[in-house]
Each structure stands twice: as structure tokens, then as C-alpha cells.
Amino acid sequence: VKVKMATNEMIEEYLQDEERFNAAFDKIFAHFDENNNGVFDRSEMKNFLADFYTELFGHALCDAKADETFDVADTNSDGEVSKEELKAWVEKMLHKMKG
């Protein structure tokens, strides 16, 4: 599963169509949740972020920024990023991107 290069129009469509956004998000999350435990550890998050940033911005995220992003997304500080935590972070990022 590749995260597709997003245009502002695509971002707007996904944000307005919750069912479509959730379906795409669920598919992407399942792909990167390598051990199928329903949460991302740091390694899974780094793999997700590498694709996410490369496809959306044309470059990967350095390890330090990936670790920082993991800590931001891990809102309950349990050392894992749940599906809900990641979805909230992705939605926040998409809203920022569309301006």
C-alpha cells in the first residue's frame, strides 16, 4: 500500500467524506501495523512516516523528527500510538496542509 501524492483537492475530499477517509486510513494502518496488534510501535511509526512524508512532501523524515512525531502522536504517553491517536494526528496534519 502506497500513500498517494495528495493535492489540496484530494485532501479536502477526504476530510469532507468521513467514510472514504476512514476506509483509506484503516487500509493504510493495517498495512503498517506489521504485528497486527492494533497499535504502532516506534519502528512501525517510522515506516509509516517514511511513506507519508515521502509521498506528501517529496522527502523522508529524519529519525529525530520521526521520534518527535511519535511522541506528539502518543497523546497518552504509553509508548505506543493507537489507531485513534494516529487518526487524530493525520487529520491534524491534513488540515494544516490544506491551509
Summary of the structure (lengths in Angstrom):
residues: 99
radius of gyration: 12.8
end to end distance: 26.4
largest distance: 35.2
contacts: 246
relative contact order: 0.17
helix: 68%
strand: 4%
